[in-house]
């Protein structure tokens, strides 16, 4: 199975994703990571029902309203219908690292 993404998923931070200070809410990072997972499944032809069993994220910097964020996802391991991925998110402008983490899914 291919574990290298062809392209990052690009996300533009929308008004409904930020607080009054224009900072993206931390819960949005999980949604963005799952968007990258769906892209990975599409690119590798492995789209199938799944459920997220674990999500861990180390926040380093904040994404702000209307900034573009690049989400990169890579397959770390796969065993017994469980796949673990690592991800990172960076601001497109300036390449500032926003977070790193892991996403684990069980294929149904």
Protein Blocks (a to p, Z undefined) as FASTA:
>chain_A
ZZbdfbdcdddddfklpcfkopacfklmmmmmmmmmmmmmmmnopaccdddfbdcdddfb
dcdehiacddddddfbdcehiacdddddddfbhpiafbdcddddddZZ
